[in-house]
Amino acid sequence: QVQLVESGGGLVQPGGSLRLSCAASGSSFSIAFMGWYRQAPGKQRELVASITSDGSTNYADSVKGRFTISRDNAKNTVYLQMNSLKPEDTAVYYCRTITTRNRIFWGQGTQVTVSS
């Protein structure tokens, strides 16, 4: 079993920045994939950014150039640096991981609100 704990969400003005963190813990696991997803009210959950064990990254077109995903393998933690935030970035952000045994785990989500 893997537990994911997200942190770093909050209220920020348009143009501001936030950094989300997702720490994975548990026993006897290796992570192959970690990703950040978001779900706005009335919309489907969507992939925002992802990173694999070899460091390959992928971003949604809507966040390219503004968001950066990174990971600390020693800490089993993934980060999402969000800059130049827009009101349309408002959503609950979820962390998701896939282990090398193809087990999938989700975090509980953290609210990001971009508003003046």
Wavefront OBJ file of the C-alpha trace (Angstrom):
o trace
v 0.000 0.000 0.000
v 1.186 3.500 -0.857
v -0.073 6.650 0.810
v 0.115 9.968 -1.006
v -0.086 13.224 0.899
v -0.445 16.461 -1.045
v 0.252 19.926 0.281
v 0.799 23.460 -0.934
v -2.612 24.429 -2.259
v -4.337 27.666 -1.394
v -5.661 30.969 -2.634
v -3.491 33.049 -4.949
v -4.060 36.069 -7.135
v -3.856 35.826 -10.921
v -0.239 35.913 -12.014
v 0.924 34.428 -8.744
v 2.717 31.177 -7.976
v 2.198 28.089 -5.871
v 4.232 24.957 -5.311
v 2.448 21.685 -4.702
v 4.118 18.710 -3.068
v 3.111 15.059 -3.024
v 4.933 12.717 -0.690
v 4.596 8.968 -1.121
v 5.044 6.585 1.760
v 4.500 2.918 2.418
v 6.440 -0.288 2.396
v 8.265 -2.111 -0.342
v 7.337 -0.006 -3.315
v 9.063 1.556 -6.273
v 7.484 4.327 -8.248
v 7.403 4.241 -12.028
v 5.154 7.210 -12.671
v 3.926 10.223 -10.756
v 1.477 12.727 -12.066
v -0.608 15.714 -11.135
v -4.226 15.870 -12.222
v -6.883 18.470 -11.605
v -10.631 18.602 -11.546
v -12.616 21.803 -11.740
v -16.310 21.935 -10.774
v -18.439 20.363 -13.480
v -15.452 19.167 -15.458
v -13.650 15.883 -15.879
v -10.389 15.191 -14.148
v -7.473 15.948 -16.451
v -3.771 15.298 -16.515
v -1.731 18.410 -15.777
v 1.804 17.054 -15.718
v 3.619 13.786 -15.217
v 7.106 12.454 -14.679
v 8.475 8.949 -15.029
v 11.223 7.203 -13.114
v 13.771 8.152 -15.780
v 12.790 11.816 -15.574
v 10.690 12.091 -18.713
v 8.031 14.757 -18.351
v 4.739 15.493 -20.020
v 2.502 18.567 -19.743
v -0.980 19.553 -20.748
v -0.907 22.207 -23.458
v -2.729 24.619 -21.160
v 0.132 24.675 -18.629
v 3.217 24.368 -20.827
v 5.694 27.101 -20.059
v 3.990 27.941 -16.752
v 4.125 24.728 -14.705
v 7.122 22.559 -13.937
v 7.018 19.058 -12.491
v 9.997 17.610 -10.666
v 10.710 14.753 -8.299
v 13.048 13.871 -5.482
v 13.527 10.131 -5.749
v 15.266 9.894 -2.395
v 12.208 11.411 -0.707
v 9.608 9.779 -3.003
v 8.206 13.239 -3.495
v 6.941 14.998 -6.592
v 6.524 18.745 -6.909
v 4.491 20.968 -9.176
v 5.730 24.514 -9.485
v 2.911 26.643 -10.841
v 3.712 30.128 -12.121
v 1.649 32.761 -13.899
v -1.512 31.247 -12.491
v -4.813 32.008 -14.154
v -8.383 31.808 -12.838
v -8.932 28.802 -15.107
v -6.270 26.918 -13.139
v -8.686 26.830 -10.213
v -9.379 23.202 -9.346
v -8.711 20.425 -6.913
v -5.273 19.042 -7.719
v -4.618 15.345 -7.207
v -1.422 13.365 -7.139
v -1.385 9.930 -8.748
v 1.310 7.311 -8.762
v 1.846 4.015 -10.531
v 4.268 1.613 -8.959
v 6.598 -0.711 -10.815
v 4.052 -3.432 -10.016
v 1.400 -1.404 -11.875
v -0.581 -0.504 -8.780
v -2.292 2.871 -8.899
v -2.764 5.203 -5.960
v -4.352 8.631 -5.619
v -3.902 11.365 -3.080
v -6.769 13.111 -1.346
v -6.458 16.311 -3.350
v -5.566 19.895 -2.550
v -7.586 22.947 -3.524
v -6.005 25.633 -5.697
v -8.011 28.819 -6.136
v -6.834 31.626 -8.395
v -8.846 34.746 -7.784
v -8.447 38.426 -7.125
l 1 2 3 4 5 6 7 8 9 10 11 12 13 14 15 16 17 18 19 20 21 22 23 24 25 26 27 28 29 30 31 32 33 34 35 36 37 38 39 40 41 42 43 44 45 46 47 48 49 50 51 52 53 54 55 56 57 58 59 60 61 62 63 64 65 66 67 68 69 70 71 72 73 74 75 76 77 78 79 80 81 82 83 84 85 86 87 88 89 90 91 92 93 94 95 96 97 98 99 100 101 102 103 104 105 106 107 108 109 110 111 112 113 114 115 116
